[in-house]
Amino acid sequence: MPSHHDGKSGKPNPVDVEVGRRIRTRRVWLEKSQQALGEAIGVRFQQVQKYEKGSNRVGASRLQQIATALQVQPSYFFEDMPKEASASDQSRDSAQPEISPEIPELLEFIASKHGPALIRDFSRIADDKVRTKIVSLVKALAGQEQP
């Protein structure tokens, strides 16, 4: 039976970490606290924290409860899941899921304090010229404006 943690490093399984990240992202998007999610699924907020970090694996029935509380199908937590590298193709140490470099950054942003509000409000701006100016402003503020 596969271990929840990597035997050598003691790190959580990458799939559990990814599922946890998706739980957190959706919870934050819905502006739901860990406490509120915990109450909805019958656990304490500390357990929700462990699920979100991937340090505790989410069982199938609990994942169904979480999906219901977060208004998604259980498949949401696995859609476009990075494929784990085959042990026959690579060594055990390098058998990590392949994640596009921008995906973790995007997920972090969505799960951040200001990310969901910024996405919602930006989406409400109908004028494409205004949106373009906002993107230019953000790039300038970040020191990444390109000519």
Buried (B, 14 or more C-beta within 10 A) or exposed (E): EEEEBBEEEEEBBBBBBBBBBBBBBBBBBBEBEBEBBBBBBEBEBEBBBBBBBBBBBBEEEBBBBBBEBBEBEBEBBEEEBBEBBEEEEEEEEEBEBEEEEEEEEEBEBBBEEEBBEBEEEEEEEEEEEEEEEBEEEEEEEEEEEEE
